[in-house]
Amino acid sequence: MNVNDFDFDLPPESIAQEPTPQRTDSRLLHLDRSTGAVVHGSVRDLTVWLSRGDVLVVNNTRVFPARLIGRRTPSGGAVECLLIERVSSHPGGAEDWEALMHPGQKLKTGACVEFEGPGARLHGEVLEQRFFGRRLVRLWTDDRGPVERAVDAIGHVPLPPYIHRIDRDDDRERYQTVFAAVRGSVAAPTAGLHLSQELIARLRDAGVQVAAITLHVGYGTFQPVRVDRVEDHTVHSEMYDVSED
């Protein structure tokens, strides 16, 4: 199947740049499979469409601020780093990460970088060049403290590429589901963003079971399709956990 078979016109003005005032205000299309009827509703209508005995499965992954903005040392040139996956940890607190770095052509093996913000500073060294701008990079802090703590302090929320604005402080919670618990995603499981605590409570009161699994959304959500045939595209693997329950 050809990738261009999926081309369609999506006007820029139809791509929301800001979230709705209330999570459950987001629109939802409902298809009745028994009749073929289509209803344009909103997420709050789940209280009508779900009933006792149904099970709503949610993803309890938590997004971490995986986008780092800093500079090359000693030149001072701008650099960006999107953390994809932690590969290993070392004595003294250093960690090796697979990352997407820009500008890729200037960040060769041995290149040094620095990311700094309120209360934290991260140092990095490119250990290995990989394909399509990917790098293996070693990160450490001044005080050899946890890299995770520094990333949380100075990192930016990696908004989807169709959101054409810089991230804000309120994105740290708004771009997070209300049931987020297990840290590990570089992007939100977007369908879950539209559920509120109040809606989940109403569904439970109506006899709908709510079950949680963990799927850490990875680089594949940003990864462009660079092939002509869908079957030739390699999907980036993601970590998941489904409990015995």
CORDAZI-V154318 format. One line per field, one symbol per residue. phi: phi as a letter, one per 20 degrees, with the letter a starting at -180 (. if undefined). psi: psi as a letter, one per 30 degrees, with the letter a starting at -180 (. if undefined). burial: # if it has 24 or more other ideal C-beta (glycine too) atoms within 12 Angstrom, else .. A space follows every 10 residues. Layout:
phi=???
psi=???
burial=???
This chain:
phi=.efffefbec ggfedfdcff gdgffffbed deffdnfdce ccfffgfeed cgnfcdddde fdfdfeedcb bedefnffbc bdfdbfeacc gnnfcdcebd cceffddegn fdcbccbgnb bddbcfebec flnfbecedb dgemfffgff fffdfdfefg feeebffcgf ffdfebffdf bdfreebfff fffeedffff fffffeneed ddcdcefdfg fdffeddedg feeeeffceb bdfgf
psi=kkeffgkljj keffjkfkll ekegfklkkk kjfffgkkkj aleffffefk lkflkjkljg lkklifjkkb lkkgfgkkkk kjkekkelll kgfkkkkklk kkkeffilkf kklkkkajgl kkklkkfkka lhgkljkkkl leggakeeee eeeflkkill ffjillllef ffeehklfgk ejkfkflkje effgkleeee eeeefggkkk kklkjjkaff ffkljglfke ffkkkklkkl kjle.
burial=.......... ........#. ..##.#.#.. .......... .###.##..# .....#.### ########## ##......## ######.... ...####### ##....#... #####....# #######..# ..######## #.....##.# ########## ..#....... ##.####### .######### .#####..## ..#....#.# .########. ###....... .....#.#.. .....
